[in-house]
Amino acid sequence: MIFHFDLIGTGLVTEAADHEFEDAVAATEFADKLAAELSMAEPELAREGYMVRVKDDQGEEVYRAELNNVLH
């Protein structure tokens, strides 16, 4: 099943990528990892409340992973 991953925050939606996963659980686990990596690489996005949104192949939102405000 194809899942769509977007970076969303402060009125901005950036279509990041599409990936195929066995199910929504695997897609949400990937979203959590992606959010953690983005938090480390781009801490200003975490401070501004950005999230990774997951949508299924029908365009329905199935999950949001918040970027963590990680102190460096």
N, C-alpha and C positions, 0 to 999 in steps of 0.2 A: 504494500500500500504506500502511495506517495504522500508525504507530509510536507507542508510549506512552512518555512521559518522566516519570521519577520522581526526586525528590531524596531520597537515602538517606544515612543516617549515624547513628551512635550508637543503633542500634536503632529509629530513626524512618524511616518511609517516607511521603513526601508525594507524592501523585499530582499532578504538575505540569500536564501537558498532553498532548493527542493532536495529532499532525500527520501529514499525508500527504506521503510522499516517493516518488520513483521506485524507490529501492532502499535497502538497508541502508547502503551507502557514504554516500549523501547524509544519511541519518539520523544516522550516527556523526559526520559533519562538523558537523552542526547541534549535536549533543550537546557536541562540543569547544568550539564557539563559546559555547554556553549556559554551560558550566562556566567558561570564561574570564570571561564577563560577571558571573556570580555571584561569582566570586573577587574581582573588583574592587568590586562593590557590597556584598558581605557577607563581608569577609575573615575574620570569626570562623568562618564555616562551613568555609572552607578549613583553618583551623588545627585544627578539630575532625575533619577527615578526611571531609567530605561528598563525595558523588559524584552525578553524573547517570547514572541507569540507563536504558537503552533496551530496550524489549521490542517484539517484533513483534505482529502482529494475532492471533497464536495464544497470546500471553502468555509466549513464550519470550524469555529475556534474550539480547540479541545484542551488548551493549556496555556498558561503564562508563567514564565520563570523570571523572577526579579533578579536584576543584577545586584549583587551584594556590595554595599559600601565598604570596601576593604581598605584599611589604612596601610600605607606604605611607609 
